[in-house]
Amino acid sequence: MGHRLGCLMNLLVISRHADFVERLRMAFEGAGHRILHAGDALEALAKDAWSEAQVLLADAEGDPMDGYRLCRLLRGEARVLFRHLPIFLILDHGASEQEIKELQDSEADGFIPVGYKIQQLLNLLGPVLAGGVTRGEGQGVPVLAVGLHAGLAQKARDLLHHYGMDLHTPPTRNAVGAQRALKAPILLLGLSAGGVEGALAMLAHLREQNRLPYTILVGQVKDEASQRRLILAGISDWVPLPLPAPRLVHACRRAIEWMHARRIQAEYEAAIHDLRERRSMLEIEAAALRNEVLTDPLTELLNRRAFDQNLDHALRQWERHRRAFVLVLGDVDHFKLINDRFGHPVGDEVLRVMSARLRSVLRKSDLAFRIGGEEFAVLLTETSLKGGAEVANKLRRSIDEDPVVLPAGQTIFPTMSFGVGGPGATTPSALMAQVDRALYQAKSLGRNRVVVASEGDLPPRALSTGN
């Protein structure tokens, strides 16, 4: 295809676009490069896939983490490791001004349209893989060294530089300040500046400043008690003297893996936190919606939909477990006259006041409903028919004995009639009809009274009347 690429490199592609990944394979794997593919950023984090990558391509849009956030993570939390890694974001549409700004803020190197053909991919990424485009020369992974004598420090510097790490050896008194500036992920701690006690003091100073990195002790400590103190103080690894090159390199690589593990854990915890917050918000929204669907907006009592559900549940509990309940139906007497004389806003205020009085008489376990214009219902749990009739009479008196005084100074004397029934019927509609007949009887007998429904063909019986 006319392109001869440089040294063999690995491209990590985090994308859901399978066709795009396949075109990358066709463009570059024939030249010996490797295409490493992950479906999303968390999968790449879990696999730690970019430990082998020289170029990273990621979907700009993704869930649970988009490319911009991933790039900020790599450039920010792990900046020293990925400062020079070329990162391109894959877009399936033209970039907007906001997306270009996000690209700049995340320090990504550019966009790649998902529809690019093989030749266009070669033109864009070929120079990057050939080494013609980089993010510039700069420092490698900084490694702080404290308490190493000059010869040992130089040997470690030469060895680590070959593996992309820069050793910094500030004076012991300046170590905390140097770590504040470097943010080195690795500390090589020797014993030439004060022995074990000096090392413990250095660890304590760094910990006080919240600057303690992954710490590798360089030297011999034969006393088990001192070893235990050093481990408790924060030593993560141990390299003996004379300094073995493979052991030091392995310890430093393990330190970087530890950084990766911490980053993965932090990202998973952040993702879990986001999911928990999202779930909490959904639960709050569902509760608000449920409350809106089941609540009467005028009186803030439960509505007819809620009444039907709860009456059906109460009947099923009676049939299965013989859990007693009582149904009370109430209707405001002559409510139409109140509306006609004083107007509907006053009628609404009367309904609100009466609803508040119903709630004030009932227990927390009892449920009050507005099931029609001036019609109310109450479900009394774990209550006998006699007890339910007594509660209905309390409700009647709470309304009859306390007139409603309007803001304009007018006084209204509303009353209510009630029908009461227990779970003798086998269906909600049959029970409603039975108690409704008792309510009708209360109206026929002169209103402002309680009538208890009788089972079978027996007529309802009046329990109490108003004065």
WOWOLIN-V858273 format. One record per helix or strand. SS is the DSSP state (H for helix, E for strand). FROM is the first residue (numbers start at 1). TO is the last residue. If there is no record, write none. Layout:
# WOWOLIN-V858273
SS & FROM & TO
SS & FROM & TO
This chain:
# WOWOLIN-V858273
E & 10 & 14
H & 18 & 31
E & 34 & 38
H & 41 & 47
H & 49 & 52
E & 55 & 59
H & 67 & 76
H & 79 & 82
E & 86 & 91
H & 97 & 106
E & 110 & 113
H & 118 & 129
E & 141 & 146
H & 150 & 161
E & 165 & 168
H & 172 & 182
E & 186 & 189
H & 195 & 208
E & 214 & 218
H & 224 & 233
E & 235 & 239
H & 245 & 294
E & 295 & 295
E & 302 & 302
H & 304 & 321
E & 325 & 332
H & 335 & 342
H & 344 & 361
E & 367 & 370
E & 375 & 381
H & 385 & 400
E & 404 & 405
E & 411 & 412
E & 416 & 422
H & 428 & 444
E & 449 & 452
E & 461 & 465
